[in-house]
Amino acid sequence: MKARARWVEGMAFMGEAGSGHAVMMDGAPDYGGRNIGIRPMEMLLIGLAGCTGFDVVQILKKGREPVTGCDVEVEAQRATEAPKVFTAIHMVYKVSGRGLSRAKVERAVTLSKEKYCSASIMFGATATMTYAIEIDDDELKTMAAE
């Protein structure tokens, strides 16, 4: 796996992944940026959410669970002194489907957190990791609309 960040101007960098995709990153105006891109540390949290979300959906699909949606919200605190690593991360998994098994969703989240999500495991080295699970049952919404 390869990636690079190329300085554009000010504090803006174009991040390019080995897969050919690119994203603009920039610093806050307080640090010389123009606010034209996402902050690099925000990218790390987005990567964490995507990594664990990918695992959860894949595990549920392999288990033939009728998953129709998965949002992972991440909130983090950082150290006050450099290096300002993440010290606490809380994730909220919002999983939807028609008649999902809560036990299977919880198992998928646990497997992601403890075995499959490289990002979760790396962040766990410096941060206290917590999570919550919310299940939105599409079946109940359908019955309520009738």
N, C-alpha and C positions, 0 to 999 in steps of 0.2 A: 504494500500500500504506500502510495506517495501523495504528497501535497506540498504546496508552496504558497507563500504570501508575497506578493510583489507590491512594493511601495508605489503609490500613484501620485499623491501630493499631500501636503500638510501632514495629517496623521492617518490618511486613508490608505488602505491596502486592499488589493484584489486577491482574494483567496481562491486558489485553483486546486481542485482535487484530481487525482490520477484518473478518475472516471470521466474527466472532461467537463465537469460542472464547476461553476464559479459563483462567488458571492462577494459582495462589497462589505468591507469592515471599516469602521472609522471610530475615532475617539470622540469623547465629549468636547464641546467647545472650551471647557476649562483646561483641557490638556492639549489644545491646538487643533482639535478636530473640527469638522464642519457639520457633524451629525448627519452624514449622508449614507451611513451604513450601520449595521449591527455592531455592537461591541464584541471584541474577541471573547471575553468571559461569558457573555450571553450565548455565543455560539457553542461554548462547551455545555451549557445547560440545555440548549436545544438538542445537541447531540445526545446527551443523556436521555432526554425524553423520547427521542426517536429510537434510540437503541433499545430501551426497555419496552416501549410501545410495540416495536417490531416483534420482539420476543413474545409478548403477551398475545398478540393477534395470531402469530404463527402457532403457538402452543394450543390456543383455543381451537383454531381451525383443524389442527391435526387431531384434536380430541373430538372433532365433529360437533363442537358447540356452535350455535347459530349467532355468532358475533356479527353485529352490523356497524359498530363504531367503537373507537377507542381514542380518547383524549388523555394525555398525560400532562398535568400542570405541575410545574416545578417552582419552588421558592427556596432561595438559598441565602445564607448569611456568610460573610467573609471575615477573615481575620482583619484586625485594624492596622496591623503592621505588615510591612513587606517581608516575605512574599504573602500577598493577600489571598491565601488559599481559601477554598470553601471549607467552613467549619461545621455547618449544619445544612442539610438538604432535606426538604419535605416534598414528597411527590403525592399527587392525588390522581389516581387512575379512575377515569370515568368511562366505564365499559357499557355498551348497550347491545341488546340482542333480544330475540324472542324466546323467553323461557330459559335464560342462561342459568347454569348451576353456580351458585355463589361459591361453593367449595372448589369448583374447577377454576373459577376466576382467581380465587385466592391462591390456589396451587400454581397457576400460571405466573402470577406476580412474584411469588416466592421463588420459583425456579429461575425467573429472569434475574431477580435481585441476587440470588446466591450462587447461580451456576452459569448462566448464559450471557448476561449483559456485562461486557468488558468495562463499559463506562461506569456502571454502578459499582463494580468491584474496585476500580481504580479510585473513584471518588471516596469510597468507603475507607480508604487508607488515611484520609485527613479529615473527613466529615462524619458527623453522626447522621445516619440515613434513617428517615422515618417515612411512612406512607399511610395512605388511606385509600379505600376502595369504595366507589359509588357505582351501583348497577342500575341502569335505566332499562326497565323491561318493556320492550316494544309491544309485547302481548297485552300487558295491562293498559297501555295507551290505546290500543286498538279497541279493547273492550269498553273503555271509558268513552270513546268517541261514538260508539254505537247507540 
